[in-house]
Every structure is written in C-alpha cells, then in structure tokens.
C-alpha cells in the first residue's frame, strides 16, 4: 500500500493523490495524547569499540526521538523518546552478521545488540507496518499483537496465509508464541517501562527495541522514523530515497496554500465520557492544520497532546467554527444527534462540514489513518487542503478524511 501511494502521489502532480476494536482504538488514541510517563532505567552510554573510526551522526532532520550514529560497520541507534517524558532513553548496537566476530563491544553499555540484516521480526504497532512494506521487507514480519487492527491489504494477505501470527494484546503479548517464532528482534511499543512480557522475551535472548514514532509532534518527524527501521535490514539508502520523496511531496503541497489569506476556523474532537478532547496547539494535528492554512481555535495552547475540556467551554468557543474534524468515533450526523443533542448547536453540524478520519477502515475494522497517516503526511495535508480550500485541489480524492454520512 505504502509504495503504491508513493507512486500515485508522484504521477498525479498533486491533483489525484468492529465495534469493540474501534472503541479500544479510540481509547488508545486518547491515552496516547494525554499520558505522561516515567522510566527507572539508568542512562547507558555507548562503549569504546574496536574500530578506530569515530562515530558519525546519521541524517535525521525532523525526528526528535531518535539518533543514528555510524562507525565503520557498527550502527548505533539511540531512542531518546520511547514514550512521553521518559527520563532516559535506550541505546542499541547493530552489527552485520558477518562482522560479529571482529567487532568488540561492551555488552553492558547497550540495551540490545542486534545482528543485521534481520530476517524475522515482530512489531507491535500498526504504524510500524507501512515502513516495512515501503522498505520491501514485509515478508520479515512473523508476528503481531491484535492483527485485526492492521488495515494494509498486503499484510492482511500474509495474515490470512498464516505467515503473520496473532500474538494477543500488546499489554499482555503471548510470550510463549513469540519465543516459539524465534524472531531476531521485537520492536516494542510502550507507554512506560512496565511491560513484563518484554522482560520475559529479553530473558529468552530475543532483543526488544523500543520505537517511539508516536511521540513525535511534527508531520515529517513521524514519517522520518522509516530511517529507524532501515538499518535493521541494511537499507539505509532506500529509506533516504523514500523519505526524501515524502518530504518533497509535503513541502510542495504546502506551497499550494502559500498565498491563502482567508483561513477557515476549525474545531477538533468530541465528547468521551463527558469530557471533550481537542488537539493541543503544538500537537501533530495542530501542525497539519497550520500547514493547511486554517485558523485552529486552540492553536495558541502549548499542549503537544490533547486538552480535556467541558462541553460548555467548547460550545462557547467553537459554536461558529467553519469546520469540525474527528467527532470522537461518530461517523454520521444521525449518530451525532443521538449521542448528544448539543452537537446540533454547532454551525459545522448545521452546515454539514464535519469530517472524520475513522470512516476509512481496513477489512477487519482497523483504522487506516492511525496506521498509515504517520508515514504519509503528504497525503494527510492534501486531504486537509482539499477540505478547507477545495478550489486549490479540486480533483483530489479524499483518502484519510471522509465527510460524515
């Protein structure tokens, strides 16, 4: 899917580019935006290695949560933001399999040492799937927790063929199955360092490497985590090319609205257990809205996640908003009216200018937006420009965001 969309976006010159599972996913999204967590792990520093070549920084321009350093055949990946407000990060050493005997490392200095290229991998977040597919290594994936959340047709086919095993839930991943699969690495997702299953896996001599792509706040910063995956398969150059294409597409799309003066006002979110969560002013969504030349009503807040508000305060501030994005998990105007009659007081409801990113789903109910959008911010931006400034991208077909029914 990822590569097909790359080709599609390049060839169109920027003009054509279940119930429990859904609510579990929504709760997760709220958790991601609100949680603040800590870790006890003492900070590790990388050791002196046997080579004389000094460590050289890799090319990571937008992402804030990881760094890559190279020294001869040795690659060091430092993940400084495995989850929000982590006290310390993790350091991983990647060594070519045919060089393992010739490189001397102090194992206590690294959280994991991985022999590359990796042939068998377990990942734990749907946001990891597009990177594997784009790099052409989707066939290395052998297990995933809660496979129903995966939307990609390519990976779904492998699941149906029994090539990707169901591992339960990430919070209580089936460690026996993981160990039986014998992956060379597990790419972990965590909201803190309390996942006991990961500790069990590590005691079985299977490296666990944390990926913190979800903590990034900038659109291109999230997408750049494809460079995190590349060294595990010795595909750094391919990742550079792929990201460069996305970066160029995104920046060219921004130029389409460069001279826009009329900015429509925008409201986000909806009620969940009587609390309305809107995107913070420094959040991922808010940055998209700024690049799409809108007047986001909470743009002046410093929050990088969500802001919890009362219905009354949102109504007072945004009743006249021109547009409304992502009203919880609701996908129709009738459903909104039934959920809360106060929704009908907003102009965006009256004028039917509400769009949702939860309508586009995979065949088993996985949400396409939460899987692919972090990797394809250029497509997200095109959707938003088409919604807010339709005259600038009249032929674009909405991909992630859909109008409510």
The 8 nearest C-alpha neighbors of each residue, nearest first, counted from 0:
[[1, 3, 2, 4, 151, 153, 152, 132],
 [2, 0, 4, 3, 133, 129, 5, 132],
 [3, 1, 5, 4, 133, 0, 6, 132],
 [2, 4, 0, 6, 5, 1, 7, 8],
 [5, 3, 7, 1, 6, 2, 8, 0],
 [6, 4, 2, 8, 7, 3, 9, 1],
 [5, 7, 9, 3, 4, 8, 10, 2],
 [6, 8, 4, 10, 5, 9, 16, 3],
 [7, 9, 16, 5, 6, 11, 10, 4],
 [8, 10, 6, 7, 11, 12, 5, 13],
 [11, 9, 7, 8, 12, 6, 13, 16],
 [10, 12, 15, 13, 14, 8, 9, 16],
 [13, 11, 14, 10, 9, 8, 15, 16],
 [12, 14, 11, 16, 15, 8, 252, 9],
 [13, 15, 395, 394, 11, 12, 16, 392],
 [16, 14, 395, 11, 394, 396, 13, 8],
 [15, 8, 14, 7, 13, 395, 11, 396],
 [18, 364, 20, 19, 21, 363, 365, 22],
 [17, 19, 21, 20, 22, 364, 23, 24],
 [20, 18, 22, 21, 17, 23, 24, 364],
 [19, 21, 23, 17, 18, 22, 24, 364],
 [20, 22, 24, 18, 19, 23, 17, 25],
 [23, 21, 25, 24, 19, 20, 26, 18],
 [22, 24, 20, 26, 21, 25, 19, 27],
 [23, 25, 27, 21, 22, 26, 20, 28],
 [26, 24, 22, 28, 27, 23, 21, 29],
 [25, 27, 29, 23, 28, 24, 22, 30],
 [26, 28, 30, 24, 25, 29, 31, 23],
 [29, 27, 25, 31, 30, 26, 24, 32],
 [30, 28, 26, 32, 27, 31, 33, 25],
 [31, 29, 27, 33, 28, 32, 34, 26],
 [32, 30, 28, 29, 33, 34, 27, 304],
 [31, 33, 304, 305, 29, 30, 34, 28],
 [34, 32, 30, 31, 305, 304, 29, 35],
 [35, 33, 30, 31, 32, 36, 83, 190],
 [36, 34, 83, 84, 33, 37, 82, 190],
 [35, 37, 191, 84, 83, 85, 34, 190],
 [36, 38, 85, 86, 191, 84, 39, 35],
 [39, 37, 40, 192, 86, 85, 191, 87],
 [40, 38, 41, 37, 86, 192, 87, 85],
 [39, 41, 38, 42, 87, 86, 88, 192],
 [42, 40, 43, 39, 87, 88, 86, 38],
 [41, 43, 87, 40, 88, 44, 89, 86],
 [42, 44, 108, 41, 45, 109, 90, 89],
 [43, 45, 108, 46, 42, 109, 90, 89],
 [44, 46, 108, 109, 43, 47, 90, 105],
 [47, 45, 108, 105, 48, 44, 104, 109],
 [46, 48, 49, 45, 104, 105, 50, 103],
 [49, 47, 50, 104, 103, 46, 102, 51],
 [48, 50, 103, 102, 51, 47, 104, 101],
 [51, 49, 52, 48, 71, 70, 102, 53],
 [50, 52, 53, 49, 48, 70, 71, 54],
 [51, 53, 70, 50, 71, 54, 55, 69],
 [54, 52, 70, 51, 55, 50, 69, 71],
 [55, 53, 70, 69, 68, 52, 56, 71],
 [56, 54, 69, 68, 53, 70, 57, 67],
 [55, 57, 68, 67, 69, 54, 58, 66],
 [56, 58, 67, 68, 59, 55, 69, 66],
 [57, 59, 60, 56, 67, 66, 239, 226],
 [60, 58, 57, 61, 62, 66, 223, 67],
 [59, 61, 58, 62, 220, 223, 63, 219],
 [60, 62, 220, 219, 59, 63, 223, 217],
 [63, 61, 220, 64, 223, 60, 59, 221],
 [64, 62, 65, 61, 215, 220, 80, 66],
 [65, 63, 80, 79, 62, 78, 211, 215],
 [64, 66, 78, 77, 79, 63, 62, 67],
 [67, 65, 77, 76, 78, 68, 59, 57],
 [66, 68, 76, 57, 75, 56, 77, 69],
 [69, 67, 56, 75, 55, 57, 54, 74],
 [70, 68, 74, 55, 54, 73, 75, 71],
 [71, 69, 54, 73, 52, 53, 72, 55],
 [70, 72, 73, 52, 69, 50, 74, 54],
 [71, 73, 70, 94, 74, 95, 69, 98],
 [72, 74, 70, 94, 71, 69, 93, 75],
 [75, 73, 69, 93, 68, 92, 70, 76],
 [74, 76, 92, 68, 91, 67, 69, 93],
 [77, 75, 67, 91, 66, 90, 78, 68],
 [76, 78, 90, 66, 65, 89, 79, 91],
 [79, 77, 65, 89, 88, 80, 64, 81],
 [78, 80, 88, 64, 65, 77, 81, 89],
 [79, 81, 64, 82, 78, 211, 85, 88],
 [80, 82, 211, 210, 209, 78, 79, 88],
 [83, 81, 80, 190, 85, 211, 214, 191],
 [84, 82, 85, 35, 36, 214, 80, 81],
 [85, 83, 36, 35, 37, 86, 82, 80],
 [84, 86, 37, 87, 83, 38, 82, 80],
 [87, 85, 38, 37, 84, 88, 39, 40],
 [88, 86, 42, 85, 40, 41, 79, 38],
 [87, 89, 79, 78, 80, 42, 81, 90],
 [88, 90, 78, 77, 110, 79, 91, 87],
 [91, 89, 77, 109, 110, 76, 78, 92],
 [90, 92, 111, 76, 109, 75, 110, 112],
 [91, 93, 112, 75, 74, 113, 111, 94],
 [94, 92, 113, 74, 114, 112, 73, 75],
 [93, 95, 114, 73, 115, 99, 96, 113],
 [96, 94, 115, 98, 97, 114, 99, 116],
 [97, 95, 114, 98, 99, 115, 94, 116],
 [96, 98, 95, 99, 100, 94, 101, 114],
 [99, 97, 95, 101, 96, 100, 102, 94],
 [98, 100, 96, 101, 102, 97, 94, 95],
 [101, 99, 98, 102, 97, 103, 96, 95],
 [100, 102, 98, 99, 103, 49, 97, 50],
 [103, 101, 99, 100, 49, 98, 104, 48],
 [104, 102, 49, 48, 101, 105, 100, 99],
 [105, 103, 48, 106, 102, 46, 47, 49],
 [104, 106, 107, 108, 46, 103, 109, 47],
 [107, 105, 108, 109, 104, 112, 111, 110],
 [106, 108, 105, 109, 110, 43, 46, 104],
 [107, 109, 45, 106, 105, 46, 43, 44],
 [110, 108, 111, 90, 91, 107, 106, 45],
 [109, 111, 90, 91, 89, 108, 112, 107],
 [112, 110, 91, 109, 206, 113, 92, 207],
 [111, 113, 92, 93, 91, 109, 114, 110],
 [114, 112, 93, 92, 94, 115, 111, 206],
 [113, 115, 94, 96, 95, 93, 116, 112],
 [116, 114, 95, 117, 96, 231, 94, 232],
 [115, 117, 232, 231, 233, 118, 114, 95],
 [116, 118, 115, 232, 231, 119, 183, 114],
 [117, 119, 139, 116, 120, 183, 182, 232],
 [120, 118, 182, 139, 183, 117, 140, 141],
 [119, 121, 140, 182, 184, 139, 141, 185],
 [120, 122, 185, 142, 140, 141, 143, 186],
 [123, 121, 186, 185, 143, 124, 187, 120],
 [122, 124, 187, 143, 188, 144, 186, 169],
 [125, 123, 126, 127, 122, 188, 128, 187],
 [124, 126, 370, 127, 128, 149, 123, 148],
 [125, 127, 370, 124, 128, 371, 129, 373],
 [128, 126, 125, 124, 130, 129, 122, 131],
 [127, 129, 131, 125, 130, 126, 132, 370],
 [130, 128, 132, 131, 1, 127, 133, 371],
 [129, 131, 133, 225, 132, 128, 127, 134],
 [132, 130, 137, 136, 134, 128, 129, 133],
 [133, 131, 137, 135, 129, 134, 130, 136],
 [132, 134, 130, 135, 2, 131, 1, 129],
 [133, 135, 131, 132, 136, 130, 238, 237],
 [134, 136, 132, 133, 137, 131, 138, 130],
 [137, 135, 131, 138, 139, 134, 132, 133],
 [138, 136, 132, 131, 139, 140, 135, 154],
 [137, 139, 136, 140, 141, 135, 157, 162],
 [140, 138, 119, 137, 118, 136, 120, 141],
 [141, 139, 120, 138, 137, 121, 142, 119],
 [142, 140, 163, 121, 120, 162, 164, 119],
 [143, 141, 164, 163, 121, 140, 165, 166],
 [142, 144, 166, 165, 123, 122, 146, 121],
 [145, 143, 166, 167, 168, 169, 165, 146],
 [146, 144, 167, 147, 168, 148, 165, 143],
 [145, 147, 148, 149, 144, 165, 143, 158],
 [148, 146, 145, 363, 149, 365, 364, 150],
 [149, 147, 365, 146, 145, 150, 364, 363],
 [148, 150, 365, 147, 146, 151, 125, 155],
 [151, 149, 361, 365, 367, 152, 148, 366],
 [150, 152, 153, 154, 149, 155, 0, 361],
 [153, 151, 155, 154, 156, 150, 0, 361],
 [154, 152, 156, 151, 155, 157, 0, 132],
 [153, 155, 157, 156, 151, 152, 158, 137],
 [156, 154, 158, 152, 157, 153, 151, 159],
 [155, 157, 159, 154, 158, 153, 152, 160],
 [156, 158, 160, 154, 162, 155, 159, 163],
 [159, 157, 163, 155, 161, 160, 156, 162],
 [160, 158, 156, 161, 157, 155, 162, 163],
 [159, 161, 157, 158, 162, 156, 163, 155],
 [162, 160, 158, 159, 163, 157, 164, 156],
 [161, 163, 157, 160, 158, 141, 164, 159],
 [164, 162, 141, 158, 142, 161, 157, 140],
 [163, 165, 142, 141, 166, 143, 161, 162],
 [164, 166, 143, 144, 146, 167, 142, 145],
 [167, 165, 144, 173, 143, 172, 164, 142],
 [166, 168, 144, 172, 145, 173, 165, 169],
 [169, 167, 144, 172, 171, 170, 145, 166],
 [168, 170, 172, 171, 144, 123, 167, 145],
 [171, 169, 168, 172, 194, 196, 189, 195],
 [172, 170, 168, 169, 196, 173, 167, 194],
 [171, 173, 169, 168, 167, 166, 174, 170],
 [174, 172, 166, 176, 175, 167, 171, 177],
 [173, 175, 177, 176, 172, 178, 196, 200],
 [176, 174, 178, 177, 173, 179, 180, 200],
 [177, 175, 179, 174, 178, 173, 180, 166],
 [178, 176, 174, 180, 179, 175, 173, 181],
 [177, 179, 181, 175, 180, 176, 174, 200],
 [178, 180, 176, 181, 177, 175, 174, 182],
 [179, 181, 177, 178, 182, 176, 141, 142],
 [182, 180, 178, 179, 183, 177, 205, 119],
 [183, 181, 119, 120, 184, 180, 121, 185],
 [182, 184, 119, 120, 205, 117, 181, 206],
 [183, 185, 206, 120, 182, 205, 207, 186],
 [186, 184, 121, 207, 122, 187, 120, 208],
 [187, 185, 122, 208, 209, 207, 121, 123],
 [188, 186, 209, 123, 208, 185, 210, 207],
 [187, 189, 123, 209, 210, 124, 186, 211],
 [190, 188, 191, 187, 82, 192, 81, 194],
 [189, 191, 82, 36, 192, 188, 83, 34],
 [192, 190, 189, 193, 36, 37, 38, 82],
 [193, 191, 38, 194, 189, 190, 37, 39],
 [192, 194, 191, 195, 189, 38, 190, 197],
 [195, 193, 196, 197, 192, 170, 198, 189],
 [196, 194, 198, 197, 193, 199, 171, 192],
 [197, 195, 199, 198, 194, 172, 174, 200],
 [196, 198, 200, 199, 195, 194, 201, 207],
 [197, 199, 195, 201, 196, 200, 202, 194],
 [200, 198, 196, 202, 197, 201, 195, 203],
 [199, 201, 197, 203, 198, 202, 205, 196],
 [200, 202, 205, 198, 204, 203, 199, 206],
 [201, 203, 199, 204, 200, 198, 205, 197],
 [204, 202, 200, 201, 205, 199, 178, 206],
 [205, 203, 201, 202, 206, 200, 183, 199],
 [204, 206, 201, 203, 200, 184, 183, 207],
 [207, 205, 184, 201, 111, 204, 185, 208],
 [208, 206, 185, 186, 184, 187, 201, 205],
 [207, 209, 186, 187, 185, 206, 210, 111],
 [210, 208, 187, 186, 81, 188, 211, 207],
 [209, 211, 212, 81, 188, 187, 186, 208],
 [212, 210, 81, 213, 214, 80, 82, 209],
 [211, 213, 214, 221, 215, 210, 224, 64],
 [214, 212, 211, 215, 221, 31, 82, 216],
 [213, 215, 212, 211, 83, 82, 216, 80],
 [216, 214, 221, 213, 212, 217, 220, 62],
 [215, 217, 283, 282, 214, 218, 303, 220],
 [216, 218, 220, 283, 219, 215, 221, 286],
 [219, 217, 220, 221, 376, 283, 222, 216],
 [218, 220, 222, 221, 217, 223, 61, 376],
 [221, 219, 62, 61, 217, 223, 218, 222],
 [220, 222, 219, 223, 215, 212, 373, 218],
 [221, 223, 374, 219, 224, 220, 373, 225],
 [222, 224, 220, 225, 221, 226, 219, 62],
 [225, 223, 227, 226, 222, 221, 212, 228],
 [224, 226, 223, 227, 130, 228, 238, 222],
 [225, 227, 224, 229, 228, 238, 223, 235],
 [228, 226, 224, 225, 229, 230, 76, 65],
 [227, 229, 225, 226, 231, 230, 224, 130],
 [228, 230, 234, 235, 226, 231, 232, 227],
 [231, 229, 233, 232, 235, 228, 234, 227],
 [230, 232, 229, 116, 115, 233, 117, 228],
 [231, 233, 116, 230, 234, 229, 117, 115],
 [234, 232, 230, 231, 235, 116, 229, 115],
 [235, 233, 229, 232, 237, 236, 230, 238],
 [234, 236, 229, 238, 237, 230, 233, 239],
 [235, 237, 239, 238, 234, 240, 229, 233],
 [238, 236, 240, 239, 234, 235, 241, 134],
 [237, 239, 241, 235, 240, 236, 226, 242],
 [240, 238, 236, 242, 237, 241, 243, 235],
 [239, 241, 243, 237, 238, 242, 244, 236],
 [242, 240, 238, 244, 243, 239, 237, 245],
 [241, 243, 245, 239, 244, 240, 246, 238],
 [242, 244, 246, 240, 241, 245, 239, 247],
 [245, 243, 247, 241, 242, 246, 248, 240],
 [246, 244, 248, 242, 247, 243, 249, 377],
 [247, 245, 243, 249, 244, 248, 242, 250],
 [246, 248, 244, 250, 249, 245, 251, 243],
 [249, 247, 245, 251, 246, 250, 377, 244],
 [250, 248, 377, 252, 246, 247, 251, 245],
 [249, 251, 253, 247, 252, 248, 246, 254],
 [252, 250, 254, 248, 253, 249, 247, 255],
 [251, 253, 249, 254, 255, 250, 248, 381],
 [254, 252, 250, 255, 251, 256, 290, 249],
 [253, 255, 257, 251, 252, 256, 250, 258],
 [254, 256, 252, 253, 257, 251, 391, 258],
 [257, 255, 259, 254, 258, 253, 292, 291],
 [256, 258, 254, 255, 259, 253, 292, 260],
 [259, 257, 256, 260, 255, 254, 292, 261],
 [260, 258, 256, 257, 261, 292, 262, 255],
 [259, 261, 262, 258, 292, 257, 256, 293],
 [262, 260, 259, 263, 293, 292, 294, 388],
 [261, 263, 293, 294, 292, 260, 264, 259],
 [264, 262, 293, 294, 321, 265, 261, 387],
 [263, 265, 294, 320, 321, 295, 293, 322],
 [264, 266, 322, 295, 320, 323, 321, 296],
 [265, 267, 323, 320, 322, 324, 317, 296],
 [268, 266, 324, 277, 323, 325, 278, 265],
 [269, 267, 326, 277, 325, 276, 327, 324],
 [270, 268, 326, 327, 275, 276, 271, 267],
 [269, 271, 275, 274, 273, 272, 327, 276],
 [270, 272, 274, 273, 275, 269, 327, 276],
 [271, 273, 274, 270, 275, 269, 276, 309],
 [274, 272, 271, 270, 275, 309, 310, 308],
 [275, 273, 270, 271, 272, 309, 308, 307],
 [276, 274, 270, 308, 269, 307, 309, 310],
 [275, 277, 307, 306, 268, 305, 269, 308],
 [278, 276, 268, 306, 267, 305, 279, 275],
 [279, 277, 305, 306, 282, 304, 267, 285],
 [280, 278, 302, 305, 282, 304, 303, 281],
 [279, 281, 298, 300, 301, 297, 285, 302],
 [282, 280, 303, 302, 279, 301, 285, 286],
 [283, 281, 303, 279, 285, 304, 284, 216],
 [282, 284, 216, 286, 217, 285, 218, 287],
 [285, 283, 287, 286, 282, 288, 278, 279],
 [284, 286, 288, 282, 287, 280, 283, 281],
 [287, 285, 289, 288, 283, 284, 290, 282],
 [286, 288, 284, 290, 285, 289, 291, 380],
 [289, 287, 285, 291, 286, 290, 293, 284],
 [288, 290, 286, 292, 291, 287, 293, 285],
 [289, 291, 287, 292, 288, 286, 253, 380],
 [290, 292, 288, 289, 384, 293, 287, 383],
 [293, 291, 289, 290, 262, 288, 256, 259],
 [294, 292, 262, 263, 288, 289, 295, 291],
 [293, 295, 264, 262, 263, 296, 265, 292],
 [294, 296, 265, 298, 297, 264, 293, 288],
 [295, 297, 298, 294, 265, 266, 264, 317],
 [298, 296, 299, 280, 295, 300, 279, 278],
 [297, 299, 280, 295, 300, 296, 285, 279],
 [298, 300, 297, 280, 301, 296, 281, 279],
 [301, 299, 280, 298, 302, 297, 279, 281],
 [302, 300, 280, 281, 303, 299, 279, 298],
 [303, 301, 279, 281, 304, 300, 280, 282],
 [302, 304, 282, 281, 279, 301, 280, 216],
 [305, 303, 32, 279, 282, 302, 33, 278],
 [304, 306, 278, 279, 32, 277, 33, 276],
 [305, 307, 277, 276, 279, 278, 308, 304],
 [308, 306, 276, 275, 274, 305, 277, 309],
 [309, 307, 275, 274, 276, 306, 310, 312],
 [308, 310, 311, 312, 274, 275, 313, 307],
 [311, 309, 313, 312, 314, 275, 308, 274],
 [310, 312, 314, 309, 313, 315, 308, 316],
 [313, 311, 315, 309, 314, 310, 316, 308],
 [314, 312, 316, 310, 315, 311, 317, 309],
 [313, 315, 318, 311, 317, 312, 316, 310],
 [316, 314, 312, 313, 317, 311, 318, 310],
 [315, 317, 313, 314, 318, 312, 296, 319],
 [316, 318, 320, 319, 314, 313, 315, 266],
 [317, 319, 345, 314, 320, 346, 316, 315],
 [318, 320, 346, 317, 345, 321, 347, 316],
 [321, 319, 317, 264, 265, 322, 318, 266],
 [320, 322, 264, 347, 263, 265, 319, 346],
 [323, 321, 265, 347, 352, 320, 353, 266],
 [322, 324, 266, 353, 267, 265, 347, 352],
 [323, 325, 267, 354, 355, 353, 326, 266],
 [324, 326, 355, 268, 327, 267, 356, 354],
 [327, 325, 269, 268, 329, 324, 328, 355],
 [326, 328, 269, 329, 325, 268, 270, 271],
 [329, 327, 326, 330, 357, 25, 325, 22],
 [330, 328, 327, 326, 331, 335, 334, 325],
 [329, 331, 403, 358, 328, 404, 355, 334],
 [332, 330, 404, 403, 334, 333, 329, 335],
 [331, 333, 335, 334, 336, 404, 403, 330],
 [334, 332, 336, 335, 331, 337, 404, 338],
 [335, 333, 337, 331, 332, 336, 338, 329],
 [336, 334, 332, 338, 333, 337, 329, 339],
 [335, 337, 340, 333, 334, 339, 338, 332],
 [336, 338, 334, 335, 339, 333, 340, 332],
 [337, 339, 335, 336, 334, 340, 342, 329],
 [340, 338, 341, 336, 337, 342, 335, 343],
 [339, 341, 336, 342, 343, 337, 338, 335],
 [342, 340, 343, 339, 344, 336, 345, 310],
 [343, 341, 340, 344, 339, 345, 336, 335],
 [342, 344, 341, 345, 348, 340, 336, 349],
 [345, 343, 342, 341, 346, 318, 348, 349],
 [346, 344, 318, 348, 347, 343, 342, 319],
 [347, 345, 349, 319, 348, 350, 318, 320],
 [346, 348, 352, 350, 322, 345, 349, 321],
 [349, 347, 351, 346, 345, 350, 343, 352],
 [348, 350, 346, 347, 351, 345, 343, 344],
 [349, 351, 347, 348, 352, 346, 353, 321],
 [352, 350, 348, 349, 353, 347, 403, 332],
 [351, 353, 347, 322, 350, 348, 323, 354],
 [352, 354, 323, 351, 324, 322, 402, 403],
 [355, 353, 402, 324, 401, 403, 400, 325],
 [354, 356, 325, 400, 401, 357, 324, 358],
 [355, 357, 400, 399, 358, 368, 325, 401],
 [358, 356, 355, 359, 366, 328, 360, 368],
 [359, 357, 356, 360, 355, 330, 401, 400],
 [360, 358, 357, 367, 399, 366, 356, 361],
 [361, 359, 366, 367, 365, 364, 358, 362],
 [360, 362, 150, 365, 364, 363, 366, 367],
 [361, 363, 364, 360, 150, 365, 152, 147],
 [364, 362, 147, 361, 365, 148, 17, 150],
 [365, 363, 17, 361, 360, 362, 366, 148],
 [366, 364, 148, 361, 150, 360, 149, 363],
 [367, 365, 360, 368, 369, 357, 364, 361],
 [366, 368, 370, 360, 369, 150, 359, 371],
 [367, 369, 372, 370, 366, 371, 399, 356],
 [370, 368, 367, 366, 371, 372, 126, 373],
 [371, 369, 126, 125, 367, 368, 372, 366],
 [370, 372, 374, 368, 373, 367, 369, 129],
 [371, 373, 375, 368, 374, 376, 369, 370],
 [374, 372, 221, 375, 371, 222, 376, 218],
 [375, 373, 222, 372, 371, 376, 221, 129],
 [374, 376, 372, 377, 373, 378, 371, 222],
 [377, 375, 379, 378, 218, 372, 373, 380],
 [376, 378, 249, 380, 375, 379, 248, 381],
 [379, 377, 381, 376, 380, 375, 382, 16],
 [380, 378, 376, 382, 377, 381, 383, 372],
 [381, 379, 383, 377, 382, 378, 384, 376],
 [380, 382, 378, 384, 383, 379, 385, 377],
 [383, 381, 379, 385, 397, 380, 384, 378],
 [384, 382, 386, 380, 385, 381, 387, 291],
 [383, 385, 381, 387, 388, 386, 291, 382],
 [384, 386, 389, 382, 392, 383, 388, 387],
 [387, 385, 383, 384, 389, 388, 382, 397],
 [386, 388, 384, 385, 389, 383, 263, 293],
 [387, 389, 384, 385, 390, 391, 386, 392],
 [390, 388, 385, 393, 391, 392, 386, 387],
 [389, 391, 393, 388, 392, 385, 387, 394],
 [392, 390, 389, 388, 393, 385, 255, 384],
 [393, 391, 385, 389, 395, 390, 394, 14],
 [392, 394, 390, 389, 395, 391, 385, 14],
 [395, 393, 14, 392, 15, 396, 385, 389],
 [394, 396, 15, 14, 392, 393, 16, 397],
 [397, 395, 15, 398, 394, 16, 382, 385],
 [398, 396, 382, 400, 399, 395, 401, 385],
 [397, 399, 400, 396, 382, 378, 401, 359],
 [400, 398, 356, 368, 359, 397, 401, 379],
 [401, 399, 356, 355, 398, 354, 397, 382],
 [400, 402, 354, 355, 403, 358, 397, 356],
 [403, 401, 354, 353, 355, 404, 400, 352],
 [402, 404, 331, 330, 354, 353, 401, 332],
 [403, 331, 332, 402, 330, 333, 401, 351]]
